[in-house]
Amino acid sequence: LIEKYTSKTDENGKTIPYDSNPNYLDSRPHKLRKRGGEIFSEGLLRLGPLYIKIGQILSCRENLFPKEWVTSMERLQDRVPAKSGKEAWDLVYSACPGGKVGFHRVFSDFDDVPLAAASLGQVHKARLRETGDAVAIKIQRASLKEIYDKDLDLMSRIASFVDKFGGAGGKVGGVDQSWTDIIENAETILYREINYQDEAENAIRFAKDFGLGLGGTSVRSTAKSVNGEKLESASEWLRVPFTYGDLSSEKFLVMEFVPSIKVSNDAKLDSAGITQEDREYLAEALARSYLRQFVTNRFFSTDPHPGNLGVEVFNDEDRPPRLVFYDFGQACTLSKDQSLGILEVIESIIDLDAKKSVSAFNRMGVLKDNADLDKVLAKVQSNY
């Protein structure tokens, strides 16, 4: 969007990317955009968890911001300033069921320097005393609910004011919906995300749907195909950290430690020997996983930004890399009609069948009862 208004056009009216000049990285515009992105990201960090979450979402919208801004906001995905040392110990004792005594009874070798940190919490490595297995412990930030209460109350007041005096006429992006409704829906999702027991249940269900066990092993899948046939485990191409639900609580989540390379870290992927063919394989695995989530599992992860996707690399050169899903704080269940509607949308896109697309939208329930289907059809057809 910003590029649209800051870039120049050639004699044919085609946009010339603002960074197409070979000397762009040494130019003043690049330095200004880079500094602007840094200031914006630093501002979100200072404002706190809710605004960091907004930054995570914006970092995936390359069509809205210059590359320099996107790069700066990407740090909000997994490199947010975190507590370490004594502060980390205090945080883990306060979050762990059983407190300090309970923690040391179950865990050992706790690393007080976090592996990663994001909007809601930070992740530390430790071991289970009973088995010696390495685990990743996700600890929620202190007073997170109280912070959400204040920030969302402020946003609700602003939304109410905009709805009343903003002249939007009850429309958001041309759709009949108020900003107040949007904030209320967001509240439901955000409060659910800060309950790690819900995340544990989501992760366990996701793993069962794909037939994924401890250590990335294959177990029986609980999902069935559209035809009612049993689906095979996806363990060859997909992995999810095993979740220890019995050790987890509202602010304390214990998972299997699964190291990987961030899916967007091209430099590390290159050094690990990940080829273009491997990347295509991983892209296919991601698409395949979501098709299965939408159509057969009817349960899907709604937060697949690069900070939540990794690449597991094997020492065996003959074995392709494996896609790793992390973080199931945001997940959604689909009805049968929604699920089959998504499949029909995909089929209609392949067939370039606009009428079938509109029919699928209707089946999914995304069209209002009084929607002008002729206008919807014309819009869909124009995209084909």
C-alpha positions in Angstrom: 0.0 0.0 0.0 2.8 2.4 1.0 4.7 1.4 -2.1 1.7 2.3 -4.2 1.9 5.9 -3.1 5.7 6.3 -2.9 6.8 4.5 -6.0 7.1 6.0 -9.5 5.6 4.7 -12.7 7.2 4.0 -16.1 5.9 5.3 -19.5 3.4 2.5 -19.6 1.9 3.3 -16.2 3.5 0.3 -14.5 4.8 0.7 -11.0 8.5 0.8 -10.6 9.4 -0.7 -7.1 11.0 1.9 -4.9 13.9 -0.4 -4.1 14.7 -1.4 -7.7 17.7 1.0 -7.9 21.0 -1.0 -7.4 22.3 1.7 -5.1 19.1 1.8 -3.0 20.6 0.2 0.1 23.0 3.1 0.3 20.3 5.8 -0.3 18.7 8.2 2.2 15.1 6.8 1.5 16.3 3.3 2.5 17.8 4.7 5.8 14.7 6.7 6.5 12.4 3.7 5.9 14.6 1.5 8.0 14.6 3.9 10.9 10.8 4.4 10.6 10.3 0.7 10.9 12.5 0.5 13.9 10.7 3.4 15.6 7.3 1.8 14.9 8.4 -1.7 16.2 10.0 -0.2 19.3 6.8 1.7 20.0 4.8 -1.5 19.8 7.2 -3.2 22.2 6.8 -0.4 24.7 3.1 -0.5 24.5 3.0 -4.1 25.6 1.7 -7.6 24.7 -1.5 -6.7 22.9 0.3 -4.3 20.6 3.1 -6.8 20.0 0.5 -9.2 18.8 -0.8 -6.6 16.4 2.8 -6.2 15.1 3.1 -9.9 14.5 0.0 -9.8 12.3 1.2 -6.7 10.4 4.6 -8.3 9.8 2.9 -10.8 7.6 1.3 -8.1 5.4 4.1 -7.2 2.9 1.5 -5.5 0.7 0.9 -2.8 3.3 4.4 -1.8 4.4 7.9 -1.3 2.9 10.3 -4.2 3.3 12.3 -2.3 5.9 9.2 -2.0 8.1 8.3 -5.7 7.6 11.9 -6.7 8.5 11.8 -4.7 11.6 8.4 -6.1 12.7 9.5 -9.7 12.1 11.5 -9.5 15.4 8.1 -9.3 17.2 7.4 -12.9 16.1 10.0 -14.5 18.4 12.7 -12.0 19.5 10.8 -9.9 22.0 12.9 -8.8 25.1 12.5 -11.4 27.8 13.2 -12.1 31.5 16.4 -14.0 32.3 18.4 -15.0 35.4 16.6 -14.4 38.7 13.6 -12.8 37.0 13.1 -15.9 34.9 13.3 -18.1 38.0 10.8 -15.9 39.8 8.5 -16.1 36.7 8.7 -19.9 36.4 8.1 -20.4 40.2 5.0 -18.2 40.1 3.6 -19.9 37.0 4.4 -23.6 37.8 1.7 -25.7 39.5 3.1 -26.4 43.0 5.4 -23.4 42.9 9.2 -23.7 43.6 8.9 -27.1 45.3 6.6 -28.5 42.6 8.9 -27.3 39.9 12.1 -28.9 41.2 10.3 -32.1 41.9 9.5 -32.5 38.2 12.2 -30.6 36.3 15.9 -30.3 36.2 18.6 -28.4 34.2 16.4 -25.4 33.7 18.1 -22.8 31.4 17.2 -19.4 32.8 18.1 -17.8 29.4 15.0 -18.1 27.2 15.1 -19.9 23.8 12.6 -17.4 22.4 10.1 -14.8 23.5 7.0 -13.3 21.9 3.9 -11.3 22.8 2.5 -13.5 25.5 5.4 -15.4 27.1 8.8 -16.9 26.8 10.2 -20.4 26.3 12.9 -22.1 28.3 14.6 -25.4 28.0 14.7 -28.0 30.8 14.6 -31.7 31.4 12.1 -34.1 33.1 13.7 -35.6 36.2 11.9 -39.0 35.7 12.9 -39.6 32.1 15.7 -37.1 31.3 13.8 -36.0 28.2 14.4 -32.4 27.0 11.3 -30.2 27.2 10.4 -26.6 26.3 8.5 -24.8 29.0 6.4 -21.8 27.9 5.8 -19.3 30.7 3.2 -16.6 30.5 4.3 -13.0 31.1 3.4 -11.5 34.5 0.0 -9.7 34.9 -0.9 -10.5 31.3 -4.7 -10.7 31.9 -4.7 -7.4 33.8 -2.8 -5.7 30.9 -5.3 -7.1 28.4 -8.2 -5.9 30.6 -7.0 -2.3 30.5 -5.9 -2.3 26.8 -9.1 -3.9 25.5 -11.2 -1.6 27.6 -9.5 1.3 26.0 -9.9 -0.2 22.5 -13.6 -0.8 23.2 -14.1 2.8 24.1 -12.3 4.0 21.0 -14.4 1.6 18.8 -17.6 2.8 20.4 -16.6 6.4 19.7 -15.7 5.6 16.0 -19.0 3.8 15.5 -20.9 6.7 16.9 -19.1 9.7 15.4 -16.8 8.2 12.7 -19.3 8.4 9.9 -18.7 4.8 8.9 -22.4 4.1 8.8 -22.1 0.7 10.4 -19.8 -0.5 7.7 -16.2 -1.7 8.0 -14.5 -2.1 4.7 -17.9 -1.9 3.0 -19.3 -4.7 5.1 -22.1 -4.3 7.6 -20.2 -4.6 10.9 -19.3 -2.3 13.7 -15.8 -1.7 15.1 -17.4 -2.6 18.5 -18.3 -6.0 17.2 -14.8 -6.5 15.8 -13.2 -5.7 19.2 -15.7 -8.0 21.0 -14.8 -10.8 18.7 -11.1 -10.1 19.1 -11.5 -10.2 22.9 -12.9 -13.7 22.8 -9.9 -14.9 20.8 -7.3 -13.0 22.7 -8.5 -14.1 26.2 -8.7 -17.7 25.0 -5.1 -17.5 23.8 -3.7 -16.5 27.2 -5.1 -19.7 28.8 -2.3 -22.3 28.2 -4.7 -25.1 29.1 -6.7 -24.3 26.0 -3.5 -24.3 24.0 -2.5 -27.6 25.4 -5.8 -29.1 24.4 -5.5 -27.6 20.9 -2.0 -29.0 20.4 -3.0 -32.5 21.6 -6.0 -32.6 19.3 -3.9 -31.3 16.3 -1.3 -34.1 16.9 -4.0 -36.8 17.2 -5.7 -35.6 14.0 -2.4 -36.0 12.1 -1.3 -39.2 13.9 1.8 -37.6 15.6 3.4 -39.0 18.7 6.3 -38.3 21.1 9.6 -38.0 19.2 7.8 -37.4 15.9 6.7 -41.0 15.8 3.8 -42.3 13.9 0.6 -43.1 15.9 -2.9 -43.9 14.8 -4.7 -40.8 13.3 -8.1 -39.9 14.7 -9.2 -38.1 11.5 -11.0 -39.7 8.5 -11.2 -38.7 4.9 -14.3 -37.2 3.3 -15.3 -40.7 2.2 -15.0 -41.9 5.8 -11.7 -43.8 5.3 -9.0 -43.8 8.0 -6.1 -41.4 7.2 -2.5 -42.3 7.6 -0.1 -40.6 10.0 1.6 -37.5 8.6 4.8 -38.1 10.6 6.9 -38.5 7.5 6.4 -34.8 6.5 4.9 -33.1 9.6 5.8 -32.8 13.3 4.3 -31.2 16.3 6.0 -31.0 19.8 4.4 -33.5 22.1 2.4 -31.7 24.8 2.5 -32.8 28.4 -1.1 -31.8 29.3 -0.8 -33.3 32.8 2.1 -30.9 33.6 0.6 -27.8 32.1 -1.7 -25.1 33.6 -3.2 -21.8 32.7 0.1 -20.0 32.7 2.6 -22.9 32.3 2.9 -25.1 29.2 5.2 -28.1 28.9 6.1 -29.4 25.5 8.7 -31.8 23.9 11.8 -29.8 22.9 11.9 -29.9 19.1 14.7 -27.7 17.6 14.3 -26.5 14.1 15.1 -23.7 11.7 12.7 -20.8 11.3 10.9 -21.3 8.0 11.8 -17.8 6.8 15.5 -17.9 7.8 17.0 -18.4 4.3 20.6 -18.1 5.5 20.3 -20.9 8.0 18.3 -23.0 5.7 21.0 -22.6 3.0 23.8 -23.5 5.4 21.8 -26.6 6.5 21.8 -27.7 2.9 18.1 -27.1 2.2 17.7 -27.0 -1.6 15.1 -25.4 -3.8 13.6 -28.9 -4.2 13.4 -29.2 -0.4 11.7 -25.8 -0.2 9.1 -26.9 -2.7 8.5 -30.1 -0.8 8.0 -28.1 2.4 5.6 -25.7 0.6 3.6 -28.7 -0.5 3.7 -30.1 3.0 2.2 -26.8 4.4 -0.5 -26.7 1.7 -1.2 -30.4 2.3 -1.5 -29.9 6.0 -4.0 -27.0 5.7 -6.1 -28.9 3.1 -6.3 -31.7 5.6 -7.0 -29.4 8.5 -9.8 -27.6 6.6 -11.5 -30.6 4.9 -11.0 -33.7 7.1 -9.9 -32.6 10.5 -12.2 -29.6 10.6 -9.8 -28.1 13.1 -7.0 -25.8 12.1 -4.3 -23.5 13.4 -5.2 -19.9 12.8 -1.8 -18.3 13.5 0.8 -19.8 11.0 3.2 -16.8 10.9 6.9 -17.7 10.3 7.6 -17.6 14.1 5.3 -20.6 14.5 6.7 -22.7 11.6 10.0 -24.5 11.6 12.1 -26.9 9.4 13.5 -30.0 11.0 16.7 -31.2 9.3 17.9 -34.8 9.4 21.5 -36.2 9.3 20.2 -38.7 6.8 20.8 -37.1 3.4 18.2 -39.3 1.8 15.4 -38.1 4.1 13.7 -34.8 3.2 13.2 -32.1 5.8 10.1 -32.1 7.9 7.7 -29.2 8.6 7.2 -28.3 12.3 4.1 -26.5 13.7 4.4 -24.6 17.0 2.0 -22.6 19.1 -1.7 -23.6 19.1 -3.0 -20.7 21.2 -5.2 -19.7 18.3 -7.2 -22.6 16.6 -10.7 -22.9 15.2 -13.2 -25.7 14.6 -15.3 -25.9 11.4 -18.7 -27.2 10.8 -19.3 -29.9 8.1 -20.8 -27.3 5.7 -17.9 -24.9 6.3 -15.4 -27.6 5.7 -17.0 -28.9 2.5 -17.6 -25.3 1.3 -13.8 -24.7 1.5 -13.2 -27.8 -0.6 -15.7 -26.5 -3.1 -14.1 -23.1 -3.2 -10.7 -24.7 -4.0 -12.3 -26.9 -6.7 -14.1 -23.9 -8.2 -10.8 -21.9 -8.4 -9.1 -24.8 -10.2 -12.1 -25.0 -12.6 -12.4 -21.2 -12.9 -16.1 -21.7 -12.0 -17.5 -18.5 -10.5 -21.0 -19.8 -9.9 -19.6 -22.8 -8.0 -17.6 -20.3 -5.9 -20.6 -18.3 -4.9 -22.5 -21.5 -4.2 -19.7 -22.6 -1.9 -19.7 -19.2 -0.1 -23.4 -19.7 0.5 -22.8 -23.2 1.9 -20.1 -21.9 4.2 -22.5 -19.3 5.6 -20.2 -16.3 4.8 -22.8 -14.4 2.7 -25.6 -12.4 4.4 -29.2 -13.4 3.8 -29.9 -10.3 1.8 -26.6 -10.4 -0.2 -26.8 -9.4 -3.9 -25.7 -12.6 -5.4 -25.4 -11.1 -8.9 -22.9 -8.6 -7.6 -21.0 -11.2 -5.7 -20.9 -13.4 -8.8 -19.7 -10.5 -11.0 -16.9 -9.7 -8.5 -15.7 -13.3 -8.4 -15.9 -13.6 -12.1 -13.7 -10.5 -12.5 -11.0 -12.2 -10.4 -11.1 -15.2 -12.8 
